């Protein structure tokens, strides 16, 4: 099972000091978090894509390419690639280039985003959100699998004899997740292609999460990709960890109260009771995360929201040390013990990544 962190790249004032870092500092924080993820033994770093304040990550491939050059084993992903407002031809080219540079250590998550104004900024109509997601991904899927593409659709100009360059590394397309927190149509899309389905498990009660994942699993099997329990599922999550829960809640409360996506919605205690957010001790985070398996079944990727709501970098890095040292090792062991032998341990990896992992393990064994 893969464990990692994701960032939405918000530029938010620290509510305890009133200080807001610069865009340059925020970008450096995101890079530092990615490097820390590899250092503490996590598997994945993922960045969102936003084109409006107070967010900074408008160019995920630029950031991930820079991080790829500074890491050796970290899987570099997106927490959302806007399939509705990005040209699928440009997505095909940009992410194939990233895959080449990173030696296969890349995948991406398609999503429609949660900011309505982005549609007209990029010449689209939000009322076409689902049709855009369907049409654009159908083209992207072909561009990575066919050397020459003839295509015509509703939302962009036709293609005649078009070849996307560079081609995917060794002819292996990137693994794709389809991310959604509210749209069953996207779960259906993921199932149709046999791709992964990612539910950002930070907003909704467990009953909603369960319905979405069950729909995806059922339709995955319907489309002939294998038994429902072999479908590839990922979850997000938001945790804040300290030695005891009282300290965690006391320290995190002002950040929750002023967070761009949580602030003013309800009390921290009510939010924790009604959603999967876990603010507490390492054992509480372990127990709550293991409990997700009872809701969605065995799953393959767990990402935690890392740097958010103005948390200072020192605090974020302390959180990642706790995750790497006290939380994730236990989760790896427990999830592995519970997973049936016929259920995938993780999402598919590029053969180059598998070979690199085997070489590292061989060197460790010899040493």
Order of alpha helices (4+ residues) and beta strands (2+ residues): beta-alpha-beta-alpha-beta-beta-alpha-beta-alpha-alpha-beta-beta-beta-alpha-beta-alpha-beta-beta-alpha-alpha-beta-alpha-beta-alpha-alpha-alpha
